[in-house]
Amino acid sequence: IVLINKGKNVLSGPVQDIRQQYRESLFEVELDKQIDPNLLSDFKIIENDEHKIQVRLNDTQNSNQLLHKIIECGVIIRSFKEVLPTFNDIFIRTVNEASHE
């Protein structure tokens, strides 16, 4: 894919490579019940619905640590996935970065 801004190529490469390059360590976890956010105070919770949370990890954290902590809380994990940015998000971020150079 090629992303063009004002007639200039601002980003190009294989779709999956670009999405991986712009990943944000954002994970979505579906649970059998709501979890107390205080139990996950070591993590940055972006969203906490009745059966779903979104968590952003910092540079020193990994997904195994998050899963381990959730399991310790006694809830059942229904699904776990990394949320990759959309191409619209990537385009906006790339254009903003290019305009600040």
Buried (B, 14 or more C-beta within 10 A) or exposed (E): EEBEEEEEEBBEEEEEEBBEEBEBBBBBBBBEEEBEEEBBEEBBBBEBEEEBBBBBBEEEBEBEEBBEBBEEEEBEEEEBEBBBBEBEEBBEBBBEEBEEE
